[in-house]
Amino acid sequence: MLCFDYTGYGLNSGQPCETACYEDIRSVFAWLTGSKGVPSERILLYVGLFPPTPFSLKTNVPWRSLGKSIGSGPVIDLVASLAPSLSRLKRGSRISHFGRGLIWGRGNGDGEGEEDGSYSSIAGMILHSAFTSIGDVAGSRFHHSLGLDIFDNLKKADRVRCPVLLLHGTHDVIVPKQHSEVISKLI
């Protein structure tokens, strides 16, 4: 398991911005696959909950808010950039509702996946409270547009070519569950 903080988040200094997040995840991925020799097909990317860091303890930031949602932008960007323009993976999509949450998952059919020309650059990705874009989150939360849009997952999600698991609470007050439902239809 490898955990890291994006620039400007947690213990990583600097100014947080979209470009820095993309550079951070690409650097970590390159280090892991290059320097450490881990085959990309053995990497499962997870954006979700991790235990509190010293930073979150010092600033009284609730640990449950660190690491989820915003990380879906860089993860989807990385995975989309790794996929060549080949046919989509076999559909095996399913949305399951349980209690106050939903789980959506897609595998690559029978696990073989190569006979139809599909491609999986990584073992898979798990996204927790993923959003369609920051502009859409602001629009749904504040009922108006910011006039800018960053981490536009909608433009990239259809290039994702790996098994995916989306986790999202049905009562999420920051990122409505409809964001994950829209993404699930694209990937």
N, C-alpha and C positions, 0 to 999 in steps of 0.2 A: 504494500500500500504506500502510495506517495501522496502527500497532502502539501499544498502550497497556498500562499496568499497572493492575490493579484496586487499589482502596484497600487499603493494607496489604501489597501485594505489590510486588516489584521496587523501583523508585525512587519509587513513590507512597506517601506517608506516610499515617498513620491506622491505625485498627484494622480488620483484615479481618473482614467478616461478610457473610452472605448478602444482606441488604438493600442494603448498599453496593455489592456486585458488580452487582446488578440495576440500581441507579441509575447506576453507572458506564457500563455498556454502553448504556443508554438515552440517557444524555447524549452519548456519543460518536456514537451513531447519529443523534440529533437534530442535532448539530453538522454531521455529514457530509452529511445530507440537507437540512438547513435552511441553515446558513451557507455551506456549500461548494456547495450545489445539486446534489449527486450523486443521481441518481434511485435509489431503493431497489432497483429491478430490476437495477441494475448492480453491486450490492454482493454479494460472496461472503464470507461469514463463515468464518474458519478458526480452529480451536482446535488448536494443535499446537506444533511445535518452532520456536523462533527462536534466533538466535545469543545468546551470553551477554551480559547487561547488566553494567554496572560493578558493580551490586549483587551479582550472582551471583559475579563474580570476586573481590570483596572478602571475601565470606563463605564462599568455597569450596563454595558450593552447586552441584552439577552442573547445567549449563545444560539438559541434556536433560530435567530434571524440571520446568522452569519453563514454564508456559503450557499444558500439556496436561491433560486430564482435568477438573480443577476448573472450567475455563472452559466446559465443556459445559453446566453448569447455567445460567449467565447467557445463553448463546447460545440454548439451547432455549427458555428463558423469553421472550426477546425475539422470536424468530421465531413462537412460539405466540401471543404477544400481538398480532402484526401480522395474523394470519389471521382473516378473518371466518368465520362458520359456513356454509361452503359445502361442496359435495361434495369428496371426496378427489381427489387427483391420480391419473391413471392409474397402475396398478401396472406396474412394469417391474423388479421387485426381483430381485436376484441376489446371492448370497453366494459369493465366490471365496476359496479357501484357497490360499496360496502360502507355501512354506517354513514359517516360524514366525509367520505373521500371517494376518489375514483382511481382506478388503475387501468392504464391502457398499455397493451404490449403488442409487439410485433417481432416475430422471429423470421428466419429466412426459410420458411417452409419446412422441409424435411431435415434441415440441418446440413444438407449437401450444398445446395445453392449454386453450384457452378454450371450445371448443365443448361441453365437458362440465360447464361451470360451475366448473372448478377455478380456483384463484387462487394466484399465486406472488408473495409480497410482496418477496422478495429473489431475487437470481440463484441462490443456493444456500448450503449450509453444509457444511463439512468438519469432522467431529469426530474427534479422536484420543484413543483410550482413554476413551470416554464411559462414564459410569456410570448406573445406574438411580436411585440416591440415595446420599447419604453414609451413611445408616443401613444400607443394603444392603452397601456397601463394608465398613463396620465389622463387620457381621454375618458376611460371608464371610471376612474377614481374621482377626477375633478370636473368632469363633464365639459372639458374644452381642450383644444389642442395646444401643445407647447410650441408649435411652429418649427420643431425639429424632431428628428427621429433617429434614435441610435439603437444598436443591437436589434436590427430588423430580422428576426428569425423567420418571418414569413417568406422573405426573398431567398432564403437558403435551405429551408426545411425539405424541399422536394429533391435536393441533391444528397440527402442522407441515405447511405447504403449499408446500414448495419442493423442488427437487432436493437430495438428501442423499448424502454420501459418508462412511461410517464406516470408520475405520482402527483396527485393534486387534491387538496381538501375542498370539499364542496362548499364550505363556508369561509373560504379564504377572503379576507377583507382587503388585502393589498392587490393580489392578482386573481381576478375571478377565474373560476375553473374553465370557463369558455375558452380561455387562451390555450390551455392544454388540449381541449377538444378540437380546436381549429388546427393546431399543429399536428394532432394525431391523424387528421384527414390528409395532410400533405406528405407525411413521411410513410 
